[in-house]
Amino acid sequence: MSRFHAPCPLVIGTVCDLPDATVRHMQVHRLQPGDAVDVFNGEGGVYRVRIAHMSRQGIAVEVLAHEATECEPTRAVHLAVAMPANDRMDWLVEKATELGVHRISPLMSARSVLKLEGERALKKQAHWQAIAANACAQCGRNRVPRIEVPLRLDHWLGQHPRGEPWAVLSLQAQRHAADALASPEWANARQLTWLLGPEGGLTETEEQQALAAGAEALSLGPRVLRVETAAIAALVTSVTPH
């Protein structure tokens, strides 16, 4: 059974037109009128629909049923990561989505290679959001993680909420992430944020700014990991089964 993301209202017993992006994905699969597929709109659960009408201009589906199935982790993990260049950020978004990330904040720090502002930043955000939606369709998730518009690290630190446990990944940290996650404060947390620097790491000043904003310095071990590898390792370490 094919699965597609359709960010639009879906009501059982009605016929509705699908968004253009969903139409393009369905057309690639060579579906025909009368075919049944699964559609999720990101608001929870999955809908069984039947293609009622199909043309080059659009697709209308009849909404048949809704299954309130969920496969989200019990802990919402937020990755705030200095963007790796080229297609490595695409890979990070895709794999983090498959593993259950709740939100990704692409950041620019002093040592970042990739710098995005204005229209370029908005286009990249939309591109990564589409990658996340496609990854959800593939892996069975019914809620799409939010990919935010790239921000400078100092701006992000200024708006990060206080009160929830969060960590900055640091090779100099004395405490291992596994030990922190086993403590009562972290083990019972429903939300958790990881801040990860670029290749070359955060500067000492940036790391001190994160600590002053309430982060705890944690380590994943002695190895120097690429940005995308560290992000996935941090996510796997902190996501709990649903």
C-alpha positions as CSV (number, residue, x, y, z in Angstrom):
1,M,0.0,0.0,0.0
2,S,1.5,3.3,-1.1
3,R,1.7,6.2,1.4
4,F,1.6,9.9,0.6
5,H,1.8,13.1,2.6
6,A,-1.1,15.5,1.9
7,P,-1.1,18.6,4.1
8,C,-4.8,19.4,3.7
9,P,-8.0,18.8,5.6
10,L,-9.3,15.2,5.2
11,V,-12.9,14.3,6.3
12,I,-14.3,10.8,6.1
13,G,-17.1,10.5,3.5
14,T,-16.0,13.5,1.4
15,V,-14.2,13.9,-1.9
16,C,-11.3,16.4,-1.7
17,D,-8.6,17.8,-4.1
18,L,-5.0,17.0,-3.1
19,P,-2.2,19.6,-3.0
20,D,0.0,19.9,-6.0
21,A,3.1,18.3,-4.4
22,T,1.0,15.2,-3.4
23,V,-0.4,15.1,-7.0
24,R,3.1,15.1,-8.5
25,H,4.2,12.2,-6.2
26,M,1.1,10.1,-7.0
27,Q,1.6,10.7,-10.8
28,V,5.1,9.3,-10.5
29,H,3.7,6.1,-9.1
30,R,1.4,5.6,-12.1
31,L,-1.7,5.3,-10.0
32,Q,-5.1,5.0,-11.6
33,P,-8.7,6.0,-10.7
34,G,-10.1,3.5,-8.2
35,D,-6.7,2.7,-6.6
36,A,-6.7,2.8,-2.8
37,V,-3.7,4.5,-1.0
38,D,-2.9,5.7,2.5
39,V,-2.5,9.4,3.1
40,F,-1.4,11.3,6.2
41,N,-1.8,15.0,6.7
42,G,0.5,15.4,9.7
43,E,-2.3,15.9,12.3
44,G,-2.2,12.3,13.5
45,G,-3.1,8.9,12.2
46,V,-3.5,7.8,8.6
47,Y,-6.4,8.0,6.1
48,R,-7.4,5.3,3.6
49,V,-8.5,7.1,0.4
50,R,-9.6,6.0,-3.1
51,I,-8.7,8.0,-6.2
52,A,-12.0,9.3,-7.5
53,H,-10.6,11.5,-10.4
54,M,-7.2,11.9,-11.9
55,S,-5.9,14.2,-14.6
56,R,-2.7,16.1,-15.4
57,Q,-4.1,19.1,-13.5
58,G,-5.0,17.3,-10.3
59,I,-6.3,14.4,-8.3
60,A,-9.4,14.1,-6.2
61,V,-9.8,11.4,-3.6
62,E,-12.7,9.9,-1.6
63,V,-11.8,9.7,2.1
64,L,-12.8,6.2,3.2
65,A,-11.5,5.7,6.8
66,H,-9.1,6.9,9.4
67,E,-6.7,4.8,11.6
68,A,-5.5,6.6,14.7
69,T,-2.1,4.9,14.7
70,E,0.9,6.7,16.0
71,C,4.6,5.7,16.1
72,E,6.2,8.8,17.7
73,P,8.8,8.4,20.4
74,T,7.7,9.3,24.0
75,R,10.4,12.0,24.1
76,A,10.4,14.9,21.7
77,V,14.0,15.4,20.6
78,H,15.1,18.7,19.0
79,L,18.4,18.8,17.0
80,A,19.9,22.3,16.8
81,V,22.8,21.7,14.4
82,A,25.3,23.9,12.5
83,M,24.5,22.9,8.9
84,P,27.0,20.7,7.1
85,A,27.5,21.6,3.5
86,N,26.5,20.0,0.2
87,D,24.0,17.1,0.4
88,R,25.0,16.1,3.9
89,M,22.3,18.2,5.5
90,D,19.8,16.5,3.2
91,W,21.0,13.2,4.5
92,L,20.8,14.4,8.1
93,V,17.2,15.5,7.8
94,E,16.1,12.3,6.1
95,K,17.8,9.9,8.6
96,A,16.8,12.0,11.7
97,T,13.2,11.9,10.5
98,E,13.3,8.2,10.1
99,L,14.6,7.8,13.6
100,G,12.0,10.0,15.2
101,V,13.3,13.6,15.5
102,H,10.7,16.1,16.6
103,R,12.3,19.3,15.3
104,I,15.5,20.4,13.5
105,S,16.9,23.9,13.8
106,P,19.6,24.6,11.1
107,L,22.2,27.0,12.5
108,M,25.1,29.1,11.4
109,S,28.0,29.5,13.8
110,A,31.4,31.2,13.6
111,R,33.1,28.1,11.9
112,S,30.1,27.2,9.7
113,V,30.9,26.8,6.0
114,L,27.3,27.1,4.8
115,K,25.7,30.5,5.3
116,L,22.1,31.0,4.3
117,E,20.0,34.2,4.5
118,G,16.9,35.7,3.0
119,E,15.3,33.9,0.1
120,R,18.0,31.2,-0.1
121,A,17.3,30.3,3.6
122,L,13.6,30.0,2.9
123,K,14.1,27.8,-0.2
124,K,16.4,25.5,1.7
125,Q,14.0,25.3,4.6
126,A,11.2,24.3,2.2
127,H,13.5,21.8,0.5
128,W,14.4,20.1,3.8
129,Q,10.8,20.2,5.0
130,A,9.9,18.2,1.8
131,I,12.6,15.7,2.5
132,A,11.2,15.2,6.0
133,A,7.7,14.6,4.6
134,N,9.0,12.1,2.1
135,A,10.9,10.3,4.8
136,C,7.8,10.1,6.9
137,A,5.9,8.5,3.9
138,Q,8.6,6.0,3.5
139,C,9.2,5.0,7.2
140,G,5.6,5.0,8.4
141,R,5.5,8.1,10.6
142,N,2.3,10.1,10.5
143,R,3.6,13.4,12.0
144,V,6.2,15.4,10.1
145,P,9.0,17.0,12.1
146,R,9.3,20.7,11.8
147,I,12.4,22.0,10.0
148,E,13.0,25.6,10.9
149,V,14.4,28.5,8.8
150,P,18.2,28.7,9.3
151,L,19.3,31.1,12.1
152,R,22.6,32.4,13.4
153,L,23.6,30.6,16.6
154,D,23.4,33.7,18.8
155,H,19.9,34.5,17.6
156,W,18.8,30.9,18.3
157,L,20.3,31.0,21.8
158,G,18.4,34.2,22.5
159,Q,15.1,32.5,21.8
160,H,15.6,29.0,23.1
161,P,13.2,28.3,26.0
162,R,14.5,27.8,29.5
163,G,13.5,25.1,31.9
164,E,13.8,22.0,29.8
165,P,17.0,19.8,29.8
166,W,19.3,20.5,26.9
167,A,22.9,19.8,26.0
168,V,25.7,21.1,24.0
169,L,27.9,18.4,22.5
170,S,31.5,18.9,23.5
171,L,34.7,16.9,23.3
172,Q,35.9,18.6,26.5
173,A,32.8,17.5,28.5
174,Q,33.4,15.3,31.5
175,R,30.0,13.8,31.6
176,H,28.8,11.2,29.0
177,A,25.4,11.5,27.4
178,A,24.4,8.0,28.6
179,D,25.1,9.0,32.2
180,A,23.0,12.2,31.9
181,L,20.1,10.3,30.3
182,A,20.1,7.8,33.1
183,S,19.7,10.6,35.8
184,P,16.1,11.3,37.0
185,E,16.1,14.9,35.6
186,W,16.9,13.7,32.1
187,A,15.2,10.3,32.1
188,N,11.8,11.7,32.8
189,A,12.1,14.7,30.4
190,R,9.4,14.8,27.7
191,Q,11.6,17.1,25.6
192,L,15.3,17.3,25.0
193,T,17.5,19.5,22.8
194,W,20.9,18.8,21.4
195,L,23.1,21.7,20.2
196,L,25.8,20.5,17.8
197,G,28.6,22.6,16.2
198,P,30.0,22.5,12.7
199,E,33.2,20.7,11.5
200,G,35.8,22.2,13.8
201,G,33.3,22.5,16.6
202,L,31.8,25.6,18.3
203,T,34.3,28.2,19.4
204,E,35.1,28.5,23.1
205,T,33.0,31.7,23.3
206,E,30.0,30.0,21.6
207,E,30.2,27.0,23.9
208,Q,30.3,29.3,27.0
209,Q,27.3,31.2,25.6
210,A,25.4,27.9,25.4
211,L,26.3,27.0,28.9
212,A,25.3,30.4,30.2
213,A,21.9,29.9,28.5
214,G,21.3,26.7,30.5
215,A,22.9,23.9,28.4
216,E,24.9,21.1,30.0
217,A,28.1,20.0,28.2
218,L,27.9,16.3,27.3
219,S,30.1,14.0,25.3
220,L,29.3,11.0,23.1
221,G,32.8,9.6,23.6
222,P,36.4,10.3,22.6
223,R,36.0,10.0,18.8
224,V,35.7,13.1,16.6
225,L,32.5,12.6,14.6
226,R,31.3,14.4,11.5
227,V,28.4,16.7,12.1
228,E,25.7,14.5,10.6
229,T,27.1,11.4,12.4
230,A,27.1,13.2,15.7
231,A,23.5,14.4,15.2
232,I,22.3,10.8,14.5
233,A,24.3,9.4,17.4
234,A,22.8,12.0,19.8
235,L,19.3,11.3,18.5
236,V,19.6,7.6,18.9
237,T,21.1,8.0,22.4
238,S,18.1,10.1,23.5
239,V,15.1,8.8,21.7
240,T,13.0,6.4,23.8
241,P,10.7,3.7,22.3
242,H,7.1,4.8,21.6
